[in-house]
């Protein structure tokens, strides 16, 4: 559903030769919730491509990247990412577009996403609508301003609001979902009113526990996962448990905090029961960046 925003990349005045880069900083509103977004787009006219990279405040470490193929006439585009395919039309002179229209048919009959964007020299505005089959529709908006790409690293870093004095505990191990096993690296980040659980594996996820006494409200990025309670005491929490009731099943998550070993089990209760587990041993957090990089590159 985030594919609507990649056409931030279609602003620009690229000419043949060096790849043109442009950066944006703004606000994304989806499903009534807003968050900051930073984006880099690379316009490669020689290759007929626009390459988009996005980072969001809800999970600053996770990069969403996509490549768009521009047709030879410069009036249309297409993309494919996994089972998702999209296409659209461009308005204005080729490589100096001023607007676009996009349509994405989501797989498995999930619905249709349409988006319209207006592009100016120093800003852009995007409005999108998701027509979900059998469910309520959703709207998405982006408003962003261009900035000097020399500031990109600084802008990306500013998305992360983790306190400088937060306590970090790191782990490396395995996520098991039925017979599927995935190598993962995990970081637990402790602050007085918040705990973050950062998991790097096939994708990066950021689960946040907002703390009120021992009670917790849990989110993953901007998705609400449920409510529950911590065990232990402030400054020395030892575990958590939370649940969420959905239409056809209940999802319960229970895990440990701190210590030499991390264990988490997510159990889905309904017509059938399924459990996904995380098991990992503590590592020196100084090794965390290297281990995350190894997962991304496939290095041992």
C-alpha positions as CSV (number, residue, x, y, z in Angstrom):
1,X,0.0,0.0,0.0
2,X,3.0,2.3,0.3
3,X,3.7,2.0,-3.4
4,X,1.6,5.1,-3.9
5,X,4.3,7.3,-2.6
6,X,7.2,6.2,-4.7
7,X,6.3,8.6,-7.4
8,X,7.9,11.3,-5.3
9,X,10.6,10.2,-7.8
10,X,8.9,11.6,-10.8
11,X,9.6,15.2,-10.1
12,X,12.7,16.6,-11.7
13,X,14.4,18.0,-14.8
14,X,16.9,15.2,-15.5
15,X,19.1,15.4,-18.6
16,X,21.1,12.6,-20.2
17,X,24.3,11.9,-18.4
18,X,24.9,12.0,-14.6
19,X,22.1,10.6,-12.4
20,X,20.1,13.4,-10.9
21,X,19.2,13.2,-7.2
22,X,16.5,15.0,-5.3
23,X,15.5,14.7,-1.6
24,X,12.2,15.4,0.2
25,X,11.1,15.8,3.8
26,X,7.5,15.9,4.7
27,X,4.4,14.3,6.3
28,X,2.6,11.2,5.3
29,X,-1.0,10.7,6.6
30,X,-2.5,7.2,6.3
31,X,-5.6,5.9,7.9
32,X,-5.9,9.1,10.0
33,X,-2.4,8.7,11.4
34,X,0.5,11.0,10.5
35,X,4.3,10.5,10.5
36,X,7.3,12.2,9.0
37,X,8.9,10.8,5.8
38,X,12.2,11.4,4.2
39,X,12.8,10.3,0.6
40,X,15.6,10.2,-2.0
41,X,14.9,9.8,-5.7
42,X,17.4,9.1,-8.4
43,X,16.5,10.0,-12.0
44,X,18.5,8.0,-14.5
45,X,17.4,9.1,-17.9
46,X,20.0,7.0,-19.7
47,X,18.5,3.8,-18.1
48,X,14.9,5.1,-18.4
49,X,14.5,4.5,-14.6
50,X,13.5,6.4,-11.5
51,X,14.8,4.8,-8.3
52,X,13.0,5.7,-5.0
53,X,14.2,5.3,-1.4
54,X,12.0,6.2,1.6
55,X,12.4,6.2,5.4
56,X,9.6,6.9,7.9
57,X,9.6,8.0,11.5
58,X,7.6,4.9,12.6
59,X,10.6,2.7,11.6
60,X,13.6,4.9,10.7
61,X,15.9,1.9,10.0
62,X,13.7,0.4,7.4
63,X,14.3,1.5,3.8
64,X,11.6,1.1,1.2
65,X,13.1,1.0,-2.3
66,X,11.5,0.6,-5.7
67,X,12.5,1.1,-9.3
68,X,10.2,2.5,-12.0
69,X,10.5,2.0,-15.7
70,X,9.6,5.0,-17.8
71,X,8.3,4.2,-21.3
72,X,10.3,5.4,-24.3
73,X,7.8,8.2,-25.0
74,X,8.2,9.5,-21.5
75,X,4.4,9.6,-21.0
76,X,3.9,6.4,-19.0
77,X,5.6,4.2,-16.4
78,X,5.3,0.8,-14.8
79,X,6.8,-1.1,-11.9
80,X,6.8,-4.6,-10.3
81,X,7.7,-5.6,-6.7
82,X,7.0,-9.2,-5.9
83,X,3.3,-9.9,-6.7
84,X,2.5,-6.2,-6.9
85,X,2.4,-4.5,-10.3
86,X,1.5,-0.9,-11.1
87,X,1.3,1.4,-14.0
88,X,0.4,5.0,-14.7
89,X,0.5,8.1,-16.9
90,X,2.7,11.2,-16.7
91,X,1.7,14.8,-17.5
92,X,4.0,17.5,-18.8
93,X,7.2,17.3,-21.0
94,X,9.2,14.1,-20.7
95,X,11.6,14.2,-17.7
96,X,10.0,17.6,-16.6
97,X,6.7,16.2,-15.5
98,X,4.2,18.2,-13.5
99,X,1.8,15.5,-12.4
100,X,1.0,11.8,-12.6
101,X,-1.8,9.3,-12.2
102,X,-1.2,5.7,-10.9
103,X,-3.3,2.5,-10.6
104,X,-2.2,-0.6,-8.7
105,X,-4.3,-3.8,-8.6
106,X,-3.3,-5.5,-5.4
107,X,-2.8,-9.3,-5.3
108,X,-5.3,-11.8,-4.0
109,X,-8.3,-9.5,-4.7
110,X,-7.3,-7.2,-1.8
111,X,-8.3,-4.1,-3.7
112,X,-7.3,-1.3,-6.0
113,X,-5.0,1.7,-5.2
114,X,-5.2,4.9,-7.2
115,X,-3.0,7.9,-6.7
116,X,-2.6,11.4,-8.1
117,X,0.4,13.7,-7.6
118,X,1.1,17.3,-8.3
119,X,4.8,18.2,-8.7
120,X,6.3,21.7,-8.3
121,X,9.9,22.9,-8.4
122,X,10.4,22.6,-4.6
123,X,7.4,20.6,-3.3
124,X,4.9,17.9,-4.1
125,X,1.5,16.9,-3.0
126,X,0.1,13.3,-3.4
127,X,-3.4,12.0,-2.7
128,X,-4.3,8.3,-2.9
129,X,-7.3,6.1,-2.3
130,X,-7.3,2.4,-1.5
131,X,-10.6,0.6,-2.4
132,X,-10.4,-2.5,-0.3
133,X,-12.6,-5.4,-1.3
134,X,-15.2,-6.1,1.4
135,X,-13.6,-3.6,3.8
136,X,-13.7,0.1,4.4
137,X,-11.7,2.3,2.1
138,X,-8.6,4.2,3.1
139,X,-7.0,7.5,2.1
140,X,-3.4,8.5,2.0
141,X,-1.8,11.9,1.7
142,X,1.8,13.2,1.4
143,X,3.0,16.8,1.5
144,X,6.7,17.3,1.3
145,X,9.4,20.0,0.5
146,X,12.6,19.5,-1.3
147,X,16.0,19.9,0.5
148,X,19.7,19.7,-0.3
149,X,20.6,16.0,-0.5
150,X,23.9,16.9,1.3
151,X,21.7,16.8,4.4
152,X,20.2,13.4,3.7
153,X,22.0,11.5,6.4
154,X,21.2,14.2,9.0
155,X,17.6,14.2,8.0
156,X,17.4,10.4,8.2
157,X,19.0,10.4,11.6
158,X,16.5,13.0,12.9
159,X,13.7,10.5,12.2
160,X,14.8,8.4,15.2
161,X,13.6,9.9,18.5
162,X,15.3,7.4,20.7
163,X,16.8,9.1,23.8
164,X,20.6,9.4,23.9
165,X,20.8,7.7,27.3
166,X,18.5,4.7,26.4
167,X,19.7,1.3,27.4
168,X,20.4,-1.2,24.6
169,X,20.5,-5.1,24.8
170,X,21.2,-7.0,21.6
171,X,20.6,-10.6,20.5
172,X,21.2,-12.9,17.5
173,X,19.2,-16.0,16.7
174,X,16.3,-17.6,14.8
175,X,12.7,-16.8,14.0
176,X,10.6,-19.9,13.4
177,X,7.2,-19.8,11.7
178,X,5.9,-23.4,11.2
179,X,8.8,-25.0,9.2
180,X,10.3,-21.7,8.0
181,X,13.4,-20.5,9.9
182,X,14.9,-17.1,9.5
183,X,18.2,-15.7,10.8
184,X,17.5,-12.5,12.8
185,X,19.2,-9.8,14.8
186,X,17.3,-8.2,17.7
187,X,17.8,-5.0,19.7
188,X,15.8,-4.1,22.8
189,X,15.9,-0.4,23.6
190,X,14.8,0.7,27.1
191,X,13.5,4.2,28.0
192,X,11.5,5.3,31.0
193,X,8.2,5.4,29.1
194,X,8.9,3.2,26.1
195,X,10.5,-0.1,25.1
196,X,11.4,-0.7,21.4
197,X,11.9,-4.2,20.0
198,X,13.9,-3.9,16.7
199,X,14.1,-7.1,14.6
200,X,16.2,-7.4,11.5
201,X,15.5,-10.4,9.3
202,X,13.7,-10.8,6.0
203,X,12.3,-7.3,6.8
204,X,13.0,-4.8,9.5
205,X,10.2,-4.4,12.1
206,X,9.9,-1.9,15.0
207,X,7.5,-2.9,17.8
208,X,7.0,-0.2,20.4
209,X,5.6,-0.6,23.9
210,X,4.2,2.6,25.3
211,X,4.4,2.2,29.1
212,X,1.9,3.4,31.7
213,X,2.8,1.9,35.1
214,X,3.0,-1.8,34.1
215,X,0.4,-1.5,31.3
216,X,1.5,-1.3,27.7
217,X,0.0,-0.3,24.4
218,X,1.8,-2.0,21.6
219,X,2.3,-0.8,18.0
220,X,4.3,-2.1,15.0
221,X,5.2,1.0,12.9
222,X,1.8,2.6,12.9
223,X,-0.3,-0.6,13.3
224,X,-1.9,-1.2,16.7
225,X,-1.0,-4.7,17.9
226,X,-2.9,-4.8,21.2
227,X,-2.6,-4.0,24.9
228,X,-1.0,-5.9,27.8
229,X,1.3,-5.8,30.8
230,X,5.0,-5.9,31.7
231,X,6.6,-8.1,34.3
232,X,9.4,-6.9,36.6
233,X,9.8,-3.3,37.7
234,X,10.8,0.0,36.2
235,X,14.4,-0.1,35.1
236,X,14.5,-3.9,35.4
237,X,11.6,-5.2,33.3
238,X,11.9,-8.9,32.6
239,X,9.0,-9.7,30.3
240,X,5.8,-8.7,28.5
241,X,2.5,-10.2,27.4
242,X,-0.2,-8.6,25.2
243,X,-3.1,-9.6,23.0
244,X,-5.4,-8.4,20.3
245,X,-8.9,-9.7,19.4
246,X,-9.6,-9.8,15.7
247,X,-12.7,-10.8,13.8
248,X,-11.9,-14.5,13.5
249,X,-9.1,-15.1,15.9
250,X,-7.1,-13.8,18.9
251,X,-3.4,-13.1,18.8
252,X,-1.3,-13.4,22.0
253,X,2.3,-12.4,22.2
254,X,4.6,-13.2,25.2
255,X,8.3,-12.6,25.5
256,X,11.3,-11.8,27.7
257,X,13.3,-8.6,28.3
258,X,16.9,-8.3,29.1
259,X,19.0,-11.3,30.2
260,X,21.3,-13.7,28.3
261,X,18.6,-15.2,26.1
262,X,15.6,-13.7,24.4
263,X,12.4,-15.7,23.7
264,X,9.1,-14.6,22.2
265,X,6.1,-16.6,21.1
266,X,3.2,-15.2,19.0
267,X,0.2,-17.6,19.2
268,X,-2.9,-17.2,17.0
269,X,-6.0,-18.8,18.4
270,X,-9.0,-19.5,16.1
271,X,-10.2,-22.3,14.0
272,X,-6.6,-23.4,14.0
273,X,-3.7,-22.5,16.2
274,X,-0.3,-21.3,15.0
275,X,2.8,-20.2,16.9
276,X,5.7,-18.1,15.7
277,X,8.8,-18.0,17.9
278,X,11.9,-15.9,18.3
279,X,14.9,-17.4,20.1
280,X,18.2,-15.6,20.4
281,X,21.3,-15.3,22.5
282,X,22.8,-12.0,23.7
283,X,25.6,-10.4,21.7
284,X,27.8,-7.3,22.2
285,X,25.8,-4.4,20.9
286,X,29.1,-3.1,19.3
287,X,28.7,-5.9,16.8
288,X,25.1,-5.0,16.0
289,X,25.7,-2.8,12.9
290,X,28.0,-5.4,11.4
291,X,25.5,-8.3,12.0
292,X,22.6,-6.3,10.5
293,X,24.7,-5.5,7.5
294,X,25.6,-9.2,7.1
295,X,21.9,-10.1,7.0
296,X,21.3,-7.4,4.3
297,X,24.2,-8.5,2.1
298,X,23.9,-12.2,2.7
299,X,27.5,-12.4,4.2
300,X,28.2,-15.1,6.8
